[in-house]
């Protein structure tokens, strides 16, 4: 009777321990905890926890353990130094991501900081213009001057000359139209000519860039319309998160003893 009681007690103790393992592969346990952590990772990436997902994860963990054991038995790490290097780089990458995530958790980008950054960027755009520009791109100055003269004399239409002569495939078929953009979107000689030209006028003369010679017309100009905070918030927050992480990395490097 005493032996039966001891056996029952041992089984009672062993049962919950066994229940913590979802499977064993050649005697090596795959724990419930490891599966729950895998599920949690997948859910954080957008998956939905379900019995089907859990069964898939269970089979994946079993397959991985089978393959890992085979790789270890073949001593692949010992045979190929590149595998050891790859494993170490993977370990480092995981640790770096975990460190950065932990730092952002402790030093989050706040709503107040996002609003302040938005207001600063919006203020910087005050008075900035964007332009609707057309251009004709040609290879030499003589051709550019000839086209400029035709336009000054009003003997030809800009869109017709652009379609016939421009070497810019992106705008030629649209009569040279480049759409709306601030001058900073263009290379410097082109940008300077755009800013110096009045609305509805041709630039005084063709300008040269690394692409060739440009005959330029500023069709229209207007103040840049800054998008509302709700529209740019995700991009702004991510930009600020990257800035926080870059500053953290720079601080760690500055404090490190590097020889």
Buried (B, 14 or more C-beta within 10 A) or exposed (E): EEEEEEEEEEEEEEEEEEEEBBBEBEEEBBEBEBBBEBBEEBEEEEBEEEEEBBEBBBEEBBEEBEEEBEEEEEEEBEEEEEEEEEEEEEEEEEEEEEBBEEBBEEEEBEEEBBEEBBEEEBEEEEEEBBBBBBBBBBEEEEBBBBBBEBBEEEEEEBBEBBBEBBEBEEBBEBBBBBEBBBBEBBEEEBBBBBBEBEEEEBBEEBBEBEEBBBBBBBBEBEEBEBEEBEEBBEEBBEBBBEEBBEEBBEEEEEEEEEE
